[in-house]
């Protein structure tokens, strides 16, 4: 039995309609959870790949810049 309250009205769904509605809700929520999981996983992989490429380049540029900078005399 499912009880739905909407705009002050209470609707009670029983029998096979309740089973169908519950199954549709489970399928929909599973799809939504899978979509969120794939989006988060894709974002994590993208950020990781960018860092794997950009971080060594930034370190190399910093090393080259430190080699070519003028030494400061005090």
C-alpha positions in Angstrom: 0.0 0.0 0.0 1.3 3.4 -1.0 0.0 6.6 0.5 0.5 9.8 -1.5 -0.3 13.3 -0.1 -0.6 16.0 -2.7 -2.1 19.5 -2.2 -3.9 18.4 1.0 -5.4 15.3 -0.7 -4.5 11.8 0.4 -4.4 9.1 -2.3 -4.0 5.5 -1.3 -2.7 3.1 -3.9 -3.2 -0.6 -3.2 -3.0 -3.9 -5.0 -1.2 -4.5 -8.3 -1.1 -0.7 -9.0 1.0 -0.3 -5.8 3.4 -3.0 -7.0 3.8 -1.4 -10.4 4.3 2.0 -9.0 6.9 0.7 -6.5 8.7 -1.2 -9.2 8.8 1.9 -11.4 10.1 4.0 -8.4 12.9 1.4 -7.8 13.9 1.3 -11.4 13.9 5.1 -11.6 15.9 5.6 -8.5 18.4 2.9 -9.6 18.8 4.7 -12.9 19.3 8.0 -11.2 21.9 6.6 -8.8 23.7 4.9 -11.7 23.7 8.2 -13.6 25.1 10.1 -10.6 27.8 7.4 -10.1 28.9 7.5 -13.7 29.0 11.3 -13.7 31.1 11.4 -10.5 33.4 8.6 -11.8 33.8 10.4 -15.2 34.7 13.6 -13.4 37.2 11.9 -11.2 38.9 10.2 -14.2 39.0 13.5 -16.1 40.5 15.4 -13.2 43.0 12.6 -12.6 44.1 12.5 -16.3 44.5 16.3 -16.4 46.6 16.3 -13.3 48.7 13.4 -14.6 49.5 15.5 -17.7 49.6 19.1 -16.2 51.4 18.4 -13.0 54.6 17.0 -14.5 54.6 19.8 -17.1 54.3 22.4 -14.3 57.1 20.8 -12.4 59.3 20.7 -15.5 58.6 24.4 -16.2 59.4 25.3 -12.6 62.7 23.4 -12.8 63.6 25.1 -16.0 62.7 28.5 -14.7 64.8 27.9 -11.6 67.8 27.0 -13.8 67.5 30.1 -16.0 66.8 32.7 -13.4 69.5 35.2 -12.5 71.2 34.6 -9.2 70.3 37.5 -6.8 73.4 39.0 -5.2 72.9 40.5 -1.8 
